[in-house]
Amino acid sequence: MSIQENYNDIKKQLPSDVQLVAVSKTHPVSAIQEVYDLGQRVFGENKVQELAEKYPLLPKDIQWHLIGHLQTNKVKYIAEFIDTIQSADSEKLIMEINKEAGKHNRTINVLLQVKIAEEETKFGLEIEEAKNLYRKYLNGEFPNIVITGLMGMATFTEDRDQIKKEFLILKRLFDELNQLQPLQTLSMGMSDDFPIAIECGATSIRVGSAIFGRRDYSK
Ligand SMILES: *Cc1c(COP(=O)(O)O)cnc(C)c1O
């Protein structure tokens, strides 16, 4: 199927209140422009350098989301233009994002990335850490960021019950933090599991290969 067919097919499956982040990592600017021309405005990349190279070549009304692990010393390369950092996984990183956003007199949207997968994963906050950070944020500690929600990734498995169980852990935390102060975004679900994520309450999904085709890392 073409990119256009893929994109229209995904859009058809999405409830109107679920946001689609088109994950364009490893794909060329021409493919991003093609999806942009179909009306898509929110794109996700997982590497700072790749994003910083693509950014100047594409329309300025794209909302860029960073979805991959971010090292503190690289925040400065995207602070001027990034819309949302979905992969905020430590207090140190959040402090750095807050500082760099301040330098540019702007605020950056942040999602707390929470570890929900049973499999060993390197990145993500523990549930308690996420709660503590949200409380600090509500106490005004990070004035140049807006914590808009949570992001999580389920275990890479065929076991739908396992995936569902993990998404529901994040949904429960989302509901709990939402009572302290409302959050907008529950980002979970990728090409293979987004229907389950939506069932579990996702408000935003991150879809790459189902739109752009398989990634070729050999190039
Ligand atoms: C690559 C990536 C996606 C998209 O993955 P697909 O399986 O291609 O849809 C979503 N979220 C994160 C964090 C990613 O790194």
The ligand as a Gaussian input file, in Angstrom:
#p B3LYP/6-31G(d) Opt

LIG

0 1
 C        9.554000       4.000000      16.681000
 C        8.643000       4.367000      17.784000
 C        7.243000       4.344000      17.602000
 C        6.577000       3.895000      16.330000
 O        6.796000       2.556000      16.100000
 P        6.027000       1.763000      14.922000
 O        6.012000       0.356000      15.409000
 O        6.835000       1.958000      13.711000
 O        4.687000       2.338000      14.804000
 C        6.461000       4.736000      18.668000
 N        6.986000       5.126000      19.848000
 C        8.318000       5.162000      20.058000
 C        8.822000       5.614000      21.372000
 C        9.185000       4.776000      19.041000
 O       10.505000       4.807000      19.245000

